[in-house]
Amino acid sequence: MTFTLRDAAVADLPAITEIYRESVLNGVATYEVTPPSEAEMMLRLTTITGSGYPYLVALDESDAILGYAYASAFRTRTAYRFLVEDSIYLAPEARGKGIGRALLKELVSRCTALGFRQMVAVIGGAHPSSIALHRAVGFEHQGLMKATGFKHGRWLDTAIMQRPLGEGMETPPTEGVYPDTLYQG
């Protein structure tokens, strides 16, 4: 399958909202149980991009959106400011075609260029294909939290994976990577 990646735009919101809606209703990657509205998804997109984090879409030859991915703050305490969390969602017909890997590799590249030092994946349902994807892009398993979510009538485990970005923990980070206004105490 041929596809391209680019920064997400407001015009992409209907497709992004529908991809996420399908994941909320049918999957376990997210622990949300009610699909958010397009207005809520707009707020999420503008908050993430307005804070300087990358938000990407993958498009097919006809410019239809196949999936999206973004990096965001893992936690809002100041000491976490060099750590980002990735999120990736694909349309059902786009799964297993290398699109998730391309999106994740581009997120890693962009977050490294922005000066972040670690990326974490919080994998809902400890989904084997998501674990394999992250492993293929250099993430290592850090832990498994048992029965952290209850969705679709069953308990779900959450896998935690992590990879260094750039120099990782080998050197002190450069301050001023992004606005500290996101962070508290």
trRosetta pair geometry for C-beta under 8 A, 3 or more apart (Angstrom, degrees):
i j d omega theta_ij theta_ji phi_ij phi_ji
1 60 7.0 -63 179 -118 104 98
1 66 7.9 129 147 -119 139 158
1 94 7.5 -161 121 -131 165 69
1 97 4.6 10 27 180 131 139
1 98 7.6 176 54 46 97 99
1 99 7.3 -36 89 -52 129 107
2 60 7.0 91 85 -156 69 65
2 61 5.5 50 86 -59 115 100
3 58 4.9 25 163 177 134 100
3 59 6.2 157 -159 77 81 37
3 60 5.6 -48 -101 -94 83 47
3 61 7.9 -94 -90 -40 44 58
3 66 5.8 -62 -122 19 139 149
3 94 7.9 69 -79 -139 153 114
3 97 8.0 99 -11 119 133 121
3 99 5.8 18 52 -106 165 102
3 102 7.2 159 86 62 117 159
4 58 7.2 164 81 -153 33 59
4 59 5.4 -20 60 59 83 92
5 56 5.5 1 -171 -176 104 123
5 57 7.2 164 -148 84 59 41
5 58 5.5 -31 -93 -98 73 68
5 59 7.8 163 -90 15 25 77
5 102 6.2 -158 -49 140 129 111
5 103 6.5 167 -113 -94 127 65
5 106 5.5 -158 144 -47 165 169
6 56 7.0 157 85 -150 25 77
6 57 6.2 -19 64 59 73 85
6 59 6.9 -4 18 1 105 119
7 49 8.0 92 -174 -122 110 127
7 54 7.4 -109 -114 -153 86 79
7 55 6.8 64 -161 76 72 69
7 56 6.3 -68 -109 -104 35 59
7 57 7.6 30 130 16 17 84
8 12 5.1 -113 -158 58 81 149
8 16 6.9 49 -146 -71 130 142
8 45 6.3 -115 117 -145 135 119
8 49 7.3 -132 69 -65 102 133
8 55 4.4 -61 27 124 124 99
8 56 6.2 -171 -32 -128 87 6
8 57 4.8 107 -92 -28 77 101
8 68 6.0 48 -85 -140 127 122
8 70 7.5 -42 1 -75 139 109
9 12 5.2 110 58 -7 66 102
9 57 7.9 -71 13 7 69 135
10 13 5.9 -17 -174 -21 49 115
10 42 7.0 39 -138 -130 89 99
10 45 7.3 152 -99 109 59 146
12 15 5.6 -65 -171 50 66 107
12 16 5.4 66 134 -27 91 110
12 57 5.3 -128 -148 -60 155 158
12 65 5.8 105 -152 -73 100 148
12 68 7.4 125 149 -86 134 133
13 16 5.4 -56 -133 42 34 112
13 17 5.7 37 166 -23 69 107
13 38 5.5 92 148 -162 114 97
13 41 5.7 143 -155 105 96 117
13 42 5.7 6 -123 -78 149 82
13 45 6.7 -107 -94 -7 99 155
14 17 5.9 -56 -146 36 25 112
14 18 6.5 22 156 -17 62 108
14 38 6.5 -8 -93 -117 55 133
15 18 5.7 -55 -146 37 32 110
15 19 6.3 33 155 -20 66 104
15 57 7.8 73 93 -144 126 136
15 64 7.3 172 -122 -170 145 64
15 65 3.8 117 133 44 148 131
16 19 5.9 -54 -148 35 30 110
16 20 6.3 24 156 -13 64 109
16 41 6.0 162 106 172 109 137
16 45 7.3 79 105 -72 165 128
16 57 7.2 -93 -76 -98 103 115
16 65 6.8 -56 -58 137 63 161
16 68 5.2 10 -118 -8 98 157
16 89 8.0 96 -156 76 70 127
17 20 5.9 -59 -148 41 28 107
17 21 6.1 37 152 -28 64 107
17 35 7.7 92 179 171 80 113
17 36 7.5 -111 -137 88 91 80
17 37 7.6 -17 -145 160 133 30
17 38 4.6 -45 -77 -97 163 75
17 41 4.6 -145 -88 6 91 164
18 21 5.3 -47 -143 32 32 118
18 22 6.6 34 157 -19 63 101
19 22 6.0 -55 -156 33 29 110
19 23 6.7 26 148 -15 62 108
19 65 7.0 -96 -36 118 134 112
19 67 6.4 154 -156 -116 154 49
19 68 6.6 140 73 13 152 100
19 89 5.2 128 136 129 111 114
19 90 7.0 -103 -163 160 123 11
19 91 5.2 -83 -112 -72 101 71
20 23 5.5 -57 -151 39 37 112
20 24 6.2 39 152 -23 70 103
20 30 7.4 35 -161 -7 87 158
20 35 6.7 134 114 -144 86 94
20 36 7.2 -22 119 42 134 95
20 41 6.7 168 38 -105 150 127
20 89 5.6 27 -87 156 67 171
21 24 5.8 -52 -147 34 30 111
21 25 6.3 16 160 -9 64 112
21 35 4.0 37 -123 -138 77 148
22 25 6.1 -63 -143 44 27 104
22 26 5.8 -23 174 24 65 118
22 27 7.5 54 128 -8 67 108
22 91 7.2 66 49 -133 154 57
22 92 6.5 -105 157 -34 147 100
23 26 6.8 -77 -123 57 18 80
23 27 4.4 -40 -156 38 62 130
23 29 5.6 -48 -171 50 119 115
23 30 5.7 80 129 14 111 112
23 89 5.2 -86 -36 -141 156 116
24 27 7.4 -1 -31 48 11 85
24 30 5.7 -42 -92 77 69 127
24 32 5.0 -45 -125 93 110 102
24 33 6.8 145 -180 -140 95 12
24 34 7.1 -33 165 96 137 12
24 35 4.5 163 64 -83 149 75
24 36 7.8 162 -61 1 158 68
25 35 6.4 -25 -42 -47 95 114
27 30 7.0 69 92 27 103 76
27 125 7.5 -118 167 -1 75 154
28 31 7.7 25 -166 -84 63 60
28 124 5.2 -155 144 132 70 101
28 125 3.1 85 115 -56 128 139
28 127 6.4 158 76 -62 102 109
28 149 7.3 149 -163 95 96 140
28 151 5.9 158 -117 79 86 131
28 152 6.9 -83 -76 12 101 129
28 156 5.4 -173 -167 -122 129 146
29 89 6.9 163 99 -99 149 82
29 123 7.5 -55 -135 -158 71 60
29 124 4.9 118 -166 57 22 114
29 125 6.6 -63 -67 24 37 117
29 127 6.3 -34 -82 -8 78 147
29 130 6.6 143 -111 -67 103 152
30 89 7.9 -5 -31 -88 117 120
30 124 5.9 -178 -64 10 12 165
31 124 5.5 -160 -46 -126 82 133
31 148 7.9 -83 -88 117 150 90
31 149 4.3 -124 -118 -124 122 137
31 151 6.2 -150 -140 -42 65 136
31 156 7.3 -164 -101 68 99 141
32 35 7.3 101 126 -94 123 33
32 36 7.0 -46 -176 -30 157 92
33 151 6.1 -159 -90 -122 100 101
36 40 3.7 -107 176 88 116 139
36 41 5.7 143 102 -50 115 78
36 44 7.6 82 105 -18 161 133
37 40 4.8 103 54 5 75 99
37 41 7.1 -136 100 -1 43 86
38 41 5.4 -53 -146 39 36 113
38 42 6.3 46 150 -26 66 100
39 42 5.5 -48 -151 30 32 116
39 43 6.7 35 150 -19 62 100
40 43 5.6 -50 -153 33 36 113
40 44 6.5 36 149 -18 65 103
41 44 5.5 -51 -149 37 36 114
41 45 6.3 38 152 -20 67 104
42 45 5.8 -53 -146 37 31 110
42 46 6.2 20 160 -11 66 109
43 46 6.2 -60 -142 43 26 103
43 47 6.1 28 158 -22 64 110
44 47 5.8 -56 -144 36 26 111
44 48 6.3 22 160 -15 63 109
45 48 6.1 -62 -149 39 26 107
45 49 6.1 7 164 -2 66 113
45 55 6.1 134 -145 168 78 166
46 49 6.1 -58 -132 49 29 99
46 50 5.3 33 165 -23 65 118
47 50 5.9 -56 -132 42 19 111
47 51 6.4 15 161 -16 57 112
48 51 6.1 -68 -155 37 23 106
48 53 4.9 -74 -180 66 80 119
48 55 5.3 99 109 -62 127 126
48 70 5.4 18 168 174 155 145
48 71 8.0 145 -168 77 114 44
48 72 5.2 -72 -121 -93 104 106
49 52 7.7 79 -177 -53 35 11
49 53 6.7 -99 -90 64 33 69
49 55 5.2 -74 -68 14 97 128
51 72 7.7 69 71 -137 137 77
51 73 7.4 -63 141 -29 154 107
51 178 6.8 58 160 166 75 128
51 179 6.5 -117 -151 49 67 113
51 182 5.3 66 -144 -78 126 132
52 114 7.1 140 149 -147 106 135
52 178 4.4 -168 77 -138 147 115
52 179 6.5 149 -5 6 130 92
53 70 6.3 73 129 178 114 96
53 71 4.9 -141 -168 85 109 79
53 72 5.3 85 157 -94 175 51
53 73 7.7 -118 -61 -32 141 64
53 84 6.9 151 -128 -135 115 129
53 111 8.0 8 -145 -97 78 93
53 178 7.7 38 -59 -137 67 162
54 70 6.4 -169 103 -141 58 62
54 71 5.5 45 51 25 84 103
54 106 7.7 -142 149 132 150 90
54 107 6.0 -175 84 -124 128 68
54 110 4.2 54 -45 118 156 151
54 111 6.7 -111 17 -57 119 74
54 114 7.6 -149 -27 -31 101 139
55 68 7.2 9 178 -180 79 110
55 69 7.7 -173 -150 96 45 42
55 70 4.0 -2 -110 -104 74 113
55 71 8.0 -131 -70 29 56 57
56 68 6.4 170 91 -155 53 65
56 69 5.2 -7 59 60 100 82
56 70 6.9 172 18 -78 65 58
56 103 5.7 176 92 -143 128 89
56 106 5.9 90 -85 102 171 132
56 107 6.8 -128 10 -68 131 84
56 110 8.0 169 -48 -1 123 153
57 65 5.1 -55 -172 -132 123 108
57 67 7.2 166 -154 91 59 42
57 68 4.7 -28 -101 -99 69 88
58 65 7.0 104 72 -160 52 62
58 66 4.6 -57 100 62 101 103
58 67 4.8 13 38 55 115 84
58 68 7.2 -153 11 -75 74 40
58 90 7.9 -9 46 -115 132 89
58 94 7.1 135 91 -165 129 147
58 99 4.8 134 136 -163 170 109
58 102 6.7 100 -103 85 128 120
58 103 5.8 -85 -44 -66 117 109
59 63 5.0 -10 -175 -141 133 43
59 64 6.5 142 -154 66 75 33
59 65 5.8 -45 -96 -96 73 49
59 66 6.5 165 -110 2 18 91
60 63 7.2 -77 66 -4 61 11
60 64 5.0 -5 37 55 109 89
60 66 5.6 105 -42 -50 88 115
65 68 6.8 2 -179 -51 122 96
65 91 7.4 130 112 -33 70 124
66 90 6.5 -8 147 -150 77 84
66 91 5.4 -106 -160 25 47 113
66 93 7.6 -98 -138 86 89 86
66 94 3.8 130 -179 -98 100 146
66 99 5.4 -103 120 -143 130 160
67 88 6.9 24 166 -178 123 81
67 89 6.0 -172 -154 99 85 50
67 90 3.6 -28 -95 -107 130 65
67 91 6.0 -127 -65 1 72 71
67 94 5.2 -150 -34 105 108 152
67 99 5.3 124 27 135 135 128
67 100 6.7 -71 142 -77 167 67
67 103 6.3 -97 108 -42 117 152
68 88 7.6 -172 97 -145 42 49
68 89 5.9 0 57 58 78 89
68 103 7.4 145 -178 -138 18 145
69 86 6.6 -2 -175 -172 106 97
69 87 6.4 173 -150 90 60 54
69 88 4.2 -6 -103 -103 104 77
69 89 7.4 171 -79 21 58 58
69 100 7.6 121 -66 -142 130 60
69 103 3.8 129 1 162 140 123
69 104 6.5 -133 -151 -70 163 53
69 106 7.7 126 72 68 131 102
69 107 5.5 -94 130 -51 124 130
70 86 7.5 167 89 -150 36 56
70 87 5.5 -6 57 56 77 99
70 107 7.4 150 -157 -113 12 123
71 84 4.2 24 179 163 113 136
71 85 6.9 151 -155 73 64 38
71 86 5.5 -35 -97 -95 75 64
71 87 7.8 170 -89 17 28 74
71 107 5.3 143 -45 -166 107 109
71 110 7.4 -170 9 88 134 108
71 111 5.2 124 -75 -77 176 124
71 116 7.6 -133 159 0 149 169
71 119 7.0 -73 -126 -126 121 110
72 84 6.6 135 62 -159 20 88
72 85 5.8 -31 66 61 74 89
72 87 7.0 7 11 -1 109 116
73 76 5.9 62 138 -83 147 61
73 80 6.9 87 -170 116 91 118
73 81 7.8 -32 -126 -115 102 50
73 84 6.9 -68 -98 -119 26 64
73 85 7.2 10 110 16 22 98
73 182 5.9 -175 -58 154 147 134
73 183 7.6 -175 -135 -78 144 83
74 80 5.5 -126 67 180 101 128
74 83 4.7 -38 12 119 137 107
74 84 6.3 178 -35 -148 90 15
74 85 4.4 123 -94 -37 74 103
74 120 5.6 58 -107 42 133 127
75 80 4.4 131 63 -16 93 174
75 83 7.7 19 27 81 83 122
76 80 7.3 18 18 57 5 130
76 182 6.3 -127 -136 149 88 77
76 183 5.5 177 -180 -122 64 52
76 184 5.5 30 135 20 106 92
77 80 5.2 87 69 2 78 108
77 183 6.5 33 153 -161 13 96
77 184 6.6 -56 -103 73 47 66
77 185 6.2 -47 -132 87 81 75
78 81 5.8 -17 -171 -31 49 116
78 180 6.7 21 -124 -154 101 102
78 183 4.3 110 -89 148 60 134
78 184 7.1 -131 -38 77 83 18
78 185 6.6 -143 -5 101 104 24
80 83 5.0 -71 -170 45 75 114
80 183 7.4 180 58 -121 86 119
81 177 7.0 151 146 51 103 118
81 178 7.4 -163 -174 56 101 95
81 180 6.9 -24 -112 -112 150 74
81 182 7.8 132 -116 75 95 110
81 183 5.6 -47 -78 -62 107 153
82 115 7.4 -82 -129 132 90 80
82 116 5.6 152 -170 -147 58 56
82 117 4.2 14 158 21 118 106
82 118 6.6 75 121 19 85 84
82 173 4.7 -127 -99 -77 147 164
82 177 6.8 105 -102 14 75 158
83 116 7.0 126 -94 -166 12 104
83 117 7.1 -46 -72 65 57 80
83 118 4.6 -17 -111 72 82 105
83 119 7.4 162 -161 -92 61 26
83 120 6.3 23 -180 -8 107 110
84 111 5.3 -123 39 -139 150 139
84 116 5.0 -14 -10 -155 113 159
84 118 7.5 169 27 91 60 56
84 119 5.3 -22 72 -112 86 75
84 120 7.4 -178 93 25 38 73
84 165 8.0 28 31 -19 106 151
85 119 7.3 137 -106 -165 22 67
85 120 5.1 -36 -102 73 74 88
85 121 7.2 132 -157 -97 73 29
85 122 6.1 -9 -152 0 126 104
86 104 6.4 65 175 -128 157 85
86 107 5.4 100 -120 131 117 156
86 119 5.8 36 -28 -180 105 116
86 120 7.6 -175 11 80 76 39
86 121 5.6 -28 53 -93 100 81
88 100 5.3 93 157 -144 142 91
88 103 5.6 134 -126 100 113 133
88 104 6.0 -41 -67 -66 146 92
88 107 8.0 -118 -72 -15 103 149
88 130 7.8 167 64 -130 114 101
88 133 7.7 -115 70 127 155 152
90 94 4.4 -132 -177 88 107 110
90 95 5.1 139 101 -74 135 73
90 99 5.9 121 -118 89 126 124
90 100 5.7 -74 -45 -65 133 98
91 94 4.6 80 58 6 83 111
91 95 7.7 -137 88 -28 44 79
92 95 6.1 -42 -159 1 36 115
94 97 5.9 -98 -171 35 52 125
94 99 5.0 -33 171 32 108 157
95 99 7.9 -88 -92 46 26 112
95 100 7.4 28 -128 -27 60 122
95 129 7.6 44 -174 144 111 157
96 129 7.5 -65 -79 -150 82 140
98 101 5.2 -55 -157 42 58 116
98 102 6.0 61 146 -25 80 102
99 102 5.7 -54 -148 36 32 111
99 103 6.3 31 154 -17 65 106
100 103 5.7 -55 -147 38 31 111
100 104 6.2 27 157 -17 66 109
100 133 5.3 -41 120 -140 125 148
101 104 5.8 -57 -144 39 29 108
101 105 6.2 29 158 -19 65 107
101 133 5.9 -138 -77 -149 76 92
101 136 6.3 -44 -118 100 117 131
101 137 6.4 180 -145 -61 76 111
102 105 5.9 -54 -144 37 28 110
102 106 6.4 26 157 -16 62 108
103 106 5.9 -60 -150 38 28 109
103 107 6.4 31 152 -21 65 105
104 107 5.5 -51 -148 34 34 114
104 108 6.4 37 153 -20 65 102
104 133 6.5 136 -8 156 157 107
104 134 7.1 -137 -158 -98 156 59
104 137 4.9 -105 120 -57 125 171
105 108 5.6 -51 -150 34 33 113
105 109 6.4 34 152 -19 64 106
105 137 5.8 -141 -75 -128 73 118
106 109 5.5 -52 -147 37 34 114
106 110 6.2 29 157 -15 67 107
107 110 6.0 -59 -143 41 28 106
107 111 6.0 23 161 -14 66 111
107 119 7.5 119 127 -136 106 152
108 111 6.1 -60 -142 41 24 106
108 112 6.2 28 157 -22 62 109
108 119 6.3 -105 -108 1 77 160
108 137 6.4 -171 -32 169 147 118
108 138 7.5 94 -132 47 158 123
108 163 7.2 -20 -121 91 122 135
108 165 6.6 -162 -162 -109 74 99
109 112 5.8 -57 -149 34 26 112
109 113 6.5 23 155 -16 62 108
110 113 5.7 -55 -149 37 33 111
110 114 6.4 31 153 -19 65 107
111 114 5.5 -54 -146 37 35 113
111 116 4.4 -42 172 45 93 132
111 119 6.0 95 96 -76 159 118
111 165 5.6 -82 111 -127 101 157
112 115 7.9 71 174 -50 30 14
112 116 6.8 -81 -82 59 29 80
112 165 4.4 -151 -91 -176 78 100
112 166 4.7 150 -153 -48 90 87
114 177 6.1 82 150 -179 79 101
114 178 6.7 18 172 -54 116 111
115 166 7.3 -17 -137 -7 34 161
115 173 6.6 101 167 -167 98 101
115 174 5.5 -86 -148 57 132 105
115 177 3.8 -145 86 -121 129 112
115 178 7.8 -176 60 -25 112 84
116 119 6.9 74 126 -66 130 81
116 165 5.2 31 99 71 82 154
116 166 7.7 145 80 8 48 116
116 177 6.6 128 -64 170 56 152
117 164 6.7 -34 169 -157 67 77
117 165 5.4 -165 -154 60 17 91
117 166 6.2 -75 -113 56 60 105
117 167 7.0 -43 -128 71 98 69
117 168 5.7 114 -178 -137 88 26
117 169 6.8 103 161 -66 127 52
117 173 5.4 -102 -39 -86 133 116
118 162 6.1 -8 -175 -169 107 107
118 163 7.3 162 -155 85 62 38
118 164 5.9 -45 -101 -115 68 48
118 165 6.2 -146 -67 9 15 93
118 168 6.7 72 -77 -138 77 73
118 169 7.6 27 -62 -50 112 89
119 139 7.6 -85 93 -94 98 103
119 162 6.9 161 85 -152 48 58
119 163 5.5 -9 58 59 94 85
119 165 5.7 85 -21 -46 96 114
120 142 7.8 -45 -134 19 99 149
120 160 6.6 -19 -169 -166 107 88
120 161 7.0 152 -160 82 57 48
120 162 4.9 -19 -104 -99 74 84
121 130 7.5 -175 167 158 134 104
121 134 4.9 -99 16 -112 166 148
121 139 5.8 -1 9 -140 126 161
121 159 7.6 0 109 105 97 90
121 160 7.2 154 81 -157 60 40
121 161 4.3 -5 54 59 108 98
121 162 7.3 -156 19 -69 72 39
122 158 6.2 -4 -177 -179 82 116
122 159 7.9 160 -160 82 36 50
122 160 6.1 -7 -107 -105 63 73
123 126 5.9 84 106 -110 107 36
123 127 6.0 -127 172 33 107 80
123 130 4.9 164 -141 113 119 129
123 131 6.1 115 152 -68 174 75
123 134 7.1 -112 -65 -9 131 146
123 158 6.5 151 73 -164 53 60
123 159 4.1 -15 60 61 115 96
123 160 7.4 -161 18 -72 84 25
123 161 6.6 38 -17 3 120 106
124 127 7.0 23 85 -15 59 105
124 149 6.4 10 -148 8 96 159
124 156 6.4 19 -179 146 75 140
124 158 6.0 -23 -105 -111 43 86
125 149 7.4 -63 -61 62 63 132
125 151 8.0 -74 -73 58 103 122
125 156 4.7 -57 -94 -155 60 121
125 157 7.0 62 -161 58 22 60
125 158 7.7 30 -3 -91 24 53
126 131 6.8 20 -178 -51 64 127
126 144 6.2 29 -102 -135 138 104
126 156 7.4 176 8 178 82 78
126 157 4.2 -6 -13 91 128 103
126 158 6.4 -169 -53 -124 82 9
126 159 4.1 105 -119 -32 79 103
127 130 4.2 65 80 15 107 111
127 131 6.7 -179 88 -12 52 85
127 159 7.9 -122 29 19 50 124
128 131 5.6 -56 -144 37 32 113
128 132 6.2 32 158 -19 67 106
129 132 5.6 -51 -145 37 33 113
129 133 6.3 40 152 -23 64 103
130 133 5.5 -47 -146 33 33 116
130 134 6.5 30 156 -14 64 105
130 159 7.9 158 96 57 107 128
131 134 6.0 -59 -149 40 29 107
131 135 6.2 31 153 -21 65 109
131 141 7.4 22 -155 -87 110 103
131 159 5.7 -9 -89 100 110 168
131 161 6.9 153 -132 -49 69 140
132 135 5.6 -54 -144 37 30 114
132 136 6.3 33 156 -22 64 107
133 136 5.8 -59 -153 33 27 112
133 137 6.7 7 155 -4 63 110
134 137 5.9 -68 -149 45 34 101
134 139 3.8 -33 161 42 96 143
134 161 4.7 102 135 96 146 158
134 163 7.8 -162 -180 -25 90 119
135 138 7.9 132 -176 2 28 8
135 139 5.9 -82 -79 66 35 83
135 140 7.7 75 -117 -96 72 35
135 141 7.7 -6 -87 -42 103 86
135 161 7.4 -103 -64 -142 65 148
137 163 7.2 -108 115 -22 81 165
138 163 4.6 87 114 -135 93 142
139 161 4.0 58 156 152 126 119
139 162 6.2 137 -152 62 86 15
139 163 4.4 -91 -93 -39 57 108
140 161 6.4 168 78 -157 27 81
140 162 6.2 -33 58 64 78 69
140 163 6.7 125 4 -83 74 69
141 144 7.8 -8 -173 -46 111 87
141 159 6.8 -61 -134 -170 91 108
141 160 7.6 96 -165 81 55 57
141 161 5.6 -44 -97 -102 41 84
142 160 4.5 -65 71 109 104 99
142 161 6.1 161 5 -112 91 25
142 162 5.0 45 -40 3 135 109
143 159 7.6 167 92 -155 45 50
143 160 4.6 8 57 47 85 116
144 157 5.6 4 -177 174 100 126
144 158 7.3 156 -159 80 53 45
144 159 5.5 -22 -105 -104 77 66
144 160 7.3 -153 -74 16 31 79
145 148 4.6 44 118 -49 113 133
145 157 6.5 161 82 -164 51 70
145 158 4.5 -8 57 59 104 98
145 159 8.0 -158 22 -73 71 21
145 160 7.0 65 -14 -25 98 107
146 155 7.9 26 167 149 72 125
146 157 5.3 -31 -118 -111 44 98
147 150 7.7 20 -169 -67 78 84
147 155 4.1 -21 -124 -177 86 131
147 156 7.3 108 -126 57 34 32
147 157 6.7 -13 -35 -82 36 64
148 156 6.7 -63 60 91 70 76
148 157 6.6 74 14 -144 93 32
148 158 4.4 -38 47 -3 144 116
149 155 7.3 136 80 -162 48 51
149 156 4.1 -23 70 59 98 113
149 158 6.7 96 -8 -54 105 104
150 154 7.2 -162 -148 98 64 24
150 155 5.6 -31 -98 -99 77 56
150 156 6.9 -173 -83 10 25 86
151 154 7.3 -30 70 59 48 64
151 156 5.9 -6 32 -16 96 134
164 167 7.7 -84 166 114 122 22
164 168 2.8 -17 -157 -96 134 120
164 169 6.7 -103 -114 -3 122 75
165 168 6.6 134 45 -79 37 63
167 170 4.7 -106 174 55 90 106
167 171 4.7 -13 141 28 147 104
173 177 6.9 -43 166 -40 120 129
174 177 6.4 115 86 -66 84 88
178 182 7.4 3 120 11 109 132
179 182 6.0 105 95 -13 90 92
180 183 5.4 -64 -167 41 64 110
